[in-house]
């Protein structure tokens, strides 16, 4: 006689249904095997399950027990199969009707005393279960609020193995988890943009970048405020929508980074050190997990000391910056993670940092400066829409008593521009102007005749690539949206042109 309990395995950001089958008989009495391509954590479930069943006041079968995780070709990772494995064994003793389990999913790690510990990936598993028509999912109590974000399925929070069995025996029913509405309005940042003295041209460029989701590179001498400006950037970004929050939460759930939160309510701001490897940035590992660029999805990836990152790490940014996706291919398989982030990068003009500075002398040779700049390739610079010089501030600016415009005021304008974009792209899965395809850019970027002539002259004289041309159009479209104008004018194109890569000639 055999039994079957349904569970799921996380694959990338999605989930695959896994059948947990148990059978007894043959071989030495009391032996316990788990087959079906399990990893080390799944194989160790044998000892956890055996102890959990015993300490929950139930008897482990005094026969050979074989548990199969199907399909066998799908790699199984982590301890989330503990609970379904235990239930598949217990169903051999209780002879439950198999129809009872046809529309129910189980996940959870078992402690030796029978309590159920939280696991990673409960949200994508719950979303998959709801999509496939399952009626209920049993998850660890700590994962219940997260799993209930998949609204179309009943979620039962589980404290221990005995509680689940009593529920299935209808001795004591578990109360389903209620859906909790999320409040995304609290987007206050400890770094307000008004804290930064001067640099008004940089703040204007940051507003444009936030409104359209454009990438930005700042260069200037040490102490000019580049890092501080980058840290204030999240304070002018619009609040998350529920759809965006779910996308981000799925990534953090799979990566095991939710901690006490059940839903990510503020936009991510990731700032990896320049010694980070390409795997740390892109993702990977034995169990393929998201990297920093995916953890920055719908938020900000800040790369300070941009040229100090290894060249192979920077070159790995090419596909994500272009497509908003990253494909991680390893021997274990290939996984696609979303990576639609705003890149904020900062750098010095030379190794010592003072090339072109009016107050400090640069000690670098021409060759050193050239080698320093060559660390960032042309294709990477071509994918950055806004290039800005951040000069040293004079004493008079630093000593000013008055503060600048607060983040809340800037964010209001950014949100108005985002509303225009949401209305424009409501029929498509596009959130910002920077995500437009070339065909969509031609459709929505309507230029006046004068603006068209100016852009044509700029493309010819500056020898801009096709990619740079379309990025210019998108940038001009965002500037027009901030002005709440339907047609792109000469002024919008002129402002977009001043942010191009030519500004990096120190």
C-alpha positions in Angstrom: 0.0 0.0 0.0 1.3 3.5 -0.9 0.2 7.1 -0.1 0.7 10.4 -1.9 0.9 13.9 -0.5 1.4 17.0 -2.7 4.1 19.6 -2.1 6.2 22.0 -4.3 9.8 22.9 -5.1 11.0 26.4 -5.9 12.6 26.7 -9.4 13.9 30.2 -10.0 11.1 32.5 -9.0 8.4 29.9 -9.9 7.4 26.6 -8.3 6.8 23.1 -9.5 4.4 20.6 -8.0 6.1 17.6 -6.3 4.4 14.4 -5.4 5.6 12.9 -2.1 4.9 9.1 -2.2 5.5 6.7 0.7 5.4 2.9 0.7 6.3 0.2 3.2 7.5 -3.4 3.0 10.5 -5.4 2.0 14.1 -5.0 3.2 15.2 -4.5 6.8 12.6 -3.5 9.3 12.8 0.2 10.4 15.0 1.4 7.5 14.0 4.7 5.9 15.0 5.9 2.4 14.3 9.1 0.5 14.7 9.0 -3.3 13.9 11.3 -6.2 17.0 13.5 -6.6 17.1 15.0 -3.1 19.9 17.3 -2.0 21.7 16.9 1.4 19.0 18.9 3.3 16.3 16.7 1.9 18.2 13.5 2.6 18.7 14.5 6.2 14.9 14.8 6.5 14.9 11.1 7.5 16.2 11.8 10.9 14.1 14.9 11.4 10.9 13.2 10.3 11.5 10.1 12.4 12.1 12.1 15.6 9.2 14.5 14.9 6.8 11.7 14.5 8.0 10.0 17.7 7.9 13.3 19.7 4.4 14.0 18.4 3.1 10.9 20.2 2.8 8.8 17.1 4.5 5.5 16.1 6.9 5.3 13.2 6.1 2.2 11.1 8.3 -0.7 12.1 8.9 -1.6 8.5 11.1 -0.5 5.6 9.8 2.9 4.5 10.6 4.4 1.1 9.7 7.9 0.2 9.8 9.0 -3.5 9.8 12.7 -4.6 8.4 12.9 -8.1 9.2 13.9 -10.8 12.6 12.3 -10.2 14.4 14.5 -12.7 13.6 17.7 -10.8 16.2 18.6 -8.2 14.8 19.0 -4.7 16.4 21.6 -2.4 16.0 22.5 1.3 14.0 21.2 4.2 10.5 22.3 3.0 9.6 18.6 2.2 9.8 17.5 5.9 6.1 18.1 6.6 4.7 16.4 3.5 7.2 13.4 4.0 5.9 13.0 7.6 2.3 13.2 6.4 2.8 10.7 3.6 4.2 8.2 6.2 1.4 8.9 8.7 -1.3 8.5 5.9 -0.1 4.8 5.7 -1.2 4.4 9.3 -4.4 6.3 9.2 -5.5 5.2 5.7 -6.9 8.6 4.8 -8.9 8.9 1.6 -6.6 10.0 -1.2 -9.2 12.4 -2.5 -8.7 14.5 0.7 -5.2 15.4 -0.6 -5.9 16.1 -4.3 -6.4 19.8 -3.8 -4.1 20.5 -0.8 -0.4 21.4 -0.7 1.9 21.1 2.3 5.3 22.7 3.0 7.4 23.0 6.1 10.5 22.1 8.0 10.2 19.9 11.0 12.1 20.3 14.2 13.0 17.2 16.2 10.1 18.0 18.7 7.6 18.1 15.9 7.2 21.8 15.6 7.2 23.4 12.2 9.8 25.9 11.2 9.6 28.6 8.4 10.9 27.9 4.9 12.0 30.0 1.9 9.8 30.4 -1.1 6.3 30.1 0.4 4.9 33.0 -1.7 5.8 31.6 -5.2 4.6 28.2 -4.0 1.3 29.6 -2.9 0.9 31.6 -6.1 1.6 28.4 -8.1 -0.9 26.4 -6.0 -3.6 29.1 -6.5 -2.9 29.2 -10.3 -3.2 25.4 -10.6 -6.6 25.3 -8.8 -5.6 24.0 -5.4 -8.0 24.8 -2.6 -5.7 25.1 0.3 -2.0 25.2 1.4 -0.6 24.3 4.8 2.5 26.4 5.6 4.5 27.1 8.8 2.9 29.7 11.0 5.7 32.2 10.3 5.0 32.0 6.6 1.3 32.3 6.7 0.9 36.0 6.1 3.4 35.8 3.2 1.6 32.9 1.6 -1.8 34.6 2.0 -0.6 37.3 -0.4 -1.7 34.8 -3.0 -5.3 35.7 -2.3 -7.1 33.0 -4.3 -6.2 30.1 -2.0 -7.0 29.2 1.6 -3.8 29.3 3.8 -3.6 27.2 7.1 -0.8 28.3 9.5 0.8 25.2 11.1 2.6 25.2 14.5 3.5 21.5 14.7 2.9 18.1 13.1 0.4 17.0 15.7 -1.8 20.0 14.9 -1.9 19.1 11.2 -2.8 15.5 11.9 -5.6 16.6 14.3 -6.9 18.9 11.6 -7.0 16.1 9.0 -8.7 13.8 11.5 -11.2 16.6 12.2 -10.4 16.6 15.9 -9.4 20.2 16.1 -9.6 22.4 13.0 -6.9 25.1 12.2 -8.3 28.6 11.6 -7.3 29.9 8.1 -5.1 32.9 7.8 -6.8 36.2 6.9 -5.6 38.4 4.2 -3.9 41.6 5.5 -4.2 44.8 3.4 -0.8 46.5 2.9 0.0 50.2 3.4 2.6 51.4 0.9 2.2 55.1 1.8 5.0 55.1 4.4 8.0 55.8 2.2 9.9 58.1 4.5 13.7 58.0 4.2 16.3 59.0 6.8 18.2 60.7 3.9 16.0 63.6 2.6 17.2 65.3 -0.6 17.0 68.7 1.2 20.0 67.6 3.4 22.3 68.1 0.3 23.5 71.6 -0.1 23.6 72.9 -3.6 24.0 70.5 -6.6 20.7 71.6 -8.0 21.5 70.3 -11.5 22.2 66.9 -10.0 18.9 66.9 -8.1 17.1 67.8 -11.3 18.7 64.9 -13.1 17.8 62.6 -10.2 14.2 63.7 -10.5 14.2 62.8 -14.2 15.9 59.4 -13.5 13.3 58.6 -10.8 10.3 59.6 -13.0 11.3 57.5 -16.0 13.4 54.7 -14.4 16.6 55.9 -16.1 20.2 54.9 -15.2 22.5 57.6 -13.8 26.3 58.0 -13.5 27.9 60.7 -11.3 31.5 61.7 -11.5 33.5 64.2 -9.5 36.2 64.7 -6.9 36.0 63.0 -3.5 33.7 64.7 -1.0 31.5 66.4 -3.6 28.4 64.6 -2.3 28.0 61.7 -4.8 27.3 59.0 -2.2 25.0 61.3 -0.2 23.0 62.1 -3.3 22.7 58.5 -4.2 21.4 57.7 -0.7 18.7 60.3 -1.0 17.5 58.8 -4.3 15.0 56.3 -2.7 13.3 59.2 -0.9 12.0 60.7 -4.2 10.9 57.4 -5.8 7.1 56.8 -5.9 5.5 54.4 -3.4 5.3 50.7 -4.5 2.2 49.3 -6.1 0.8 46.0 -4.9 1.9 44.3 -8.2 5.5 45.6 -7.8 5.6 44.6 -4.1 4.6 41.1 -4.9 7.3 40.8 -7.6 10.0 42.0 -5.1 8.6 39.8 -2.3 8.8 36.7 -4.4 12.5 37.4 -5.1 13.3 38.0 -1.4 11.2 35.0 -0.4 13.2 32.7 -2.7 16.5 34.3 -1.5 15.5 33.8 2.1 15.8 37.5 2.9 12.3 38.3 4.2 13.2 38.0 7.9 10.4 39.5 9.9 8.6 41.0 6.9 5.9 39.2 5.0 5.7 41.8 2.3 8.3 44.2 1.0 6.7 47.6 1.3 9.5 50.0 0.3 11.7 50.0 -2.8 15.0 48.1 -2.4 18.3 50.0 -2.3 21.2 47.7 -2.7 24.8 48.9 -2.5 27.3 46.0 -2.9 31.0 46.6 -2.2 33.3 46.8 -5.2 34.9 43.5 -4.2 31.7 41.7 -5.0 32.0 38.8 -7.4 30.0 38.3 -10.6 28.0 35.5 -8.9 27.1 37.8 -6.0 25.9 40.5 -8.4 24.2 38.3 -11.0 23.1 35.3 -9.0 24.0 31.6 -9.0 25.4 29.0 -6.5 24.7 25.3 -6.1 21.1 26.2 -5.5 20.6 29.0 -8.0 19.5 32.1 -6.1 19.0 35.7 -7.0 22.0 38.1 -6.9 22.2 41.8 -6.1 20.7 43.0 -9.4 17.6 40.9 -8.8 17.4 42.0 -5.2 17.3 45.6 -6.6 14.3 44.8 -8.8 11.9 47.8 -8.9 14.4 49.7 -6.8 18.0 51.0 -6.9 21.3 49.4 -7.4 24.0 51.8 -6.3 27.6 51.0 -7.4 30.0 53.3 -5.6 33.6 53.5 -6.9 32.3 52.2 -10.3 35.6 51.6 -12.0 36.9 49.6 -9.0 34.5 46.7 -9.7 36.2 43.9 -11.6 35.7 44.3 -15.4 33.9 40.9 -15.7 31.4 42.0 -13.0 30.6 45.3 -14.9 30.3 43.5 -18.2 27.8 41.1 -16.7 25.5 44.1 -16.3 25.0 44.4 -20.1 22.0 42.0 -20.5 20.1 43.2 -17.4 20.5 46.8 -18.2 19.2 46.2 -21.7 16.5 43.6 -21.1 15.5 43.9 -17.5 16.2 40.2 -17.1 19.1 38.1 -16.1 19.6 34.5 -17.3 21.7 32.4 -14.9 23.0 29.2 -16.5 24.7 26.5 -14.4 25.2 22.8 -14.5 22.1 22.4 -12.3 19.9 24.3 -14.9 19.1 27.7 -16.3 16.9 30.2 -14.4 15.6 33.7 -15.5 15.3 36.3 -12.7 13.8 39.8 -13.2 16.2 42.7 -12.9 14.4 46.0 -13.7 16.3 48.3 -11.5 17.7 51.9 -11.7 21.5 51.9 -11.8 23.1 54.7 -9.8 26.9 54.7 -10.3 29.5 57.1 -9.0 33.2 57.5 -9.8 36.2 59.8 -9.5 37.6 61.5 -12.6 41.0 59.8 -12.0 42.7 57.4 -9.5 43.6 60.2 -7.2 40.3 61.9 -7.7 41.3 65.5 -8.5 41.7 65.6 -12.2 40.1 68.9 -13.4 39.7 70.1 -9.8 40.4 73.9 -9.5 41.6 73.7 -5.9 43.6 70.5 -5.7 46.4 69.3 -8.0 46.0 65.9 -9.8 49.0 63.6 -9.2 48.1 61.1 -11.9 49.9 60.6 -15.2 48.0 60.7 -18.5 48.4 56.9 -18.8 47.0 56.3 -15.4 44.0 58.4 -16.1 43.4 56.7 -19.4 43.7 53.2 -17.9 41.3 54.2 -15.1 38.6 55.4 -17.6 39.1 52.2 -19.7 37.9 50.1 -16.8 34.4 51.0 -17.9 33.6 49.8 -21.4 31.8 51.9 -24.0 28.8 49.5 -24.2 28.2 49.9 -20.4 28.4 53.7 -20.7 26.1 53.6 -23.7 23.4 51.9 -21.5 23.5 54.7 -18.9 21.1 57.5 -19.9 22.3 60.3 -17.6 26.0 61.3 -17.2 26.6 64.1 -14.6 29.6 66.0 -13.2 29.3 66.7 -9.5 31.7 69.5 -8.7 33.3 70.4 -5.4 31.0 72.8 -3.5 32.3 76.2 -2.4 32.3 77.2 1.3 29.4 79.6 0.8 27.1 76.8 -0.4 28.1 74.5 2.4 27.5 77.2 5.0 24.1 78.2 3.8 21.4 78.1 6.5 18.5 77.5 4.2 17.7 74.0 3.1 16.7 72.9 -0.4 13.4 71.4 -1.6 12.2 68.5 0.4 12.0 64.9 -1.0 8.2 64.9 -0.6 7.7 67.8 -3.0 10.0 66.2 -5.6 8.3 62.8 -5.1 4.9 64.5 -5.9 6.1 65.5 -9.3 7.7 62.1 -9.9 4.5 60.4 -9.0 2.5 62.6 -11.4 4.9 61.7 -14.2 4.5 58.0 -13.3 0.7 58.3 -13.4 1.0 59.6 -17.0 3.2 56.6 -17.9 0.8 54.1 -16.2 -2.0 55.5 -18.3 0.1 55.3 -21.4 1.2 51.7 -20.8 -2.0 50.3 -19.1 -2.4 47.7 -21.8 1.2 46.4 -21.5 3.4 45.2 -18.7 5.5 48.4 -18.7 5.9 50.6 -15.6 8.3 53.4 -16.9 9.5 55.0 -20.1 12.9 53.3 -19.8 11.2 49.9 -20.3 9.8 50.8 -23.7 10.7 48.8 -26.8 12.1 50.5 -29.9 8.7 50.2 -31.6 6.8 51.6 -28.6 9.3 54.4 -28.4 8.6 55.4 -32.0 4.9 55.3 -31.2 4.8 57.5 -28.1 7.8 59.8 -28.6 6.2 62.3 -30.9 8.6 65.2 -31.6 7.9 68.7 -32.9 9.6 69.5 -36.3 12.3 71.7 -34.5 13.0 69.0 -32.0 13.4 66.4 -34.7 15.9 68.6 -36.5 17.9 69.2 -33.3 18.0 65.5 -32.5 19.1 64.6 -36.0 21.9 67.1 -35.9 23.0 65.7 -32.5 23.0 62.1 -33.6 25.2 63.0 -36.7 27.6 65.3 -34.9 28.0 63.2 -31.8 28.0 59.9 -33.8 25.5 58.4 -31.4 24.6 54.7 -31.7 21.1 53.4 -32.4 20.8 52.5 -28.7 21.8 56.0 -27.6 19.3 57.5 -30.0 16.4 55.5 -28.5 17.6 56.2 -25.0 17.6 59.9 -25.8 14.0 59.7 -27.0 12.9 57.9 -23.8 14.7 60.5 -21.7 13.1 63.4 -23.6 9.8 61.7 -23.2 10.2 61.6 -19.4 11.3 65.3 -19.3 8.1 66.1 -21.3 6.0 64.0 -18.8 7.4 66.0 -15.9 6.3 69.1 -17.7 2.9 67.4 -18.4 3.3 68.0 -22.1 2.0 65.6 -24.7 4.5 66.5 -27.5 8.3 66.5 -27.0 9.6 70.0 -27.7 13.1 71.3 -28.6 13.7 72.2 -24.9 13.0 68.6 -23.8 15.4 67.2 -26.4 18.1 69.8 -25.6 18.0 68.9 -21.9 18.2 65.2 -22.7 21.2 65.8 -24.9 23.2 67.6 -22.2 23.0 64.4 -20.1 24.7 62.2 -22.8 28.2 60.6 -22.4 30.0 63.6 -23.9 29.8 65.1 -20.4 32.3 62.5 -19.2 35.2 64.3 -20.9 36.7 65.8 -17.7 
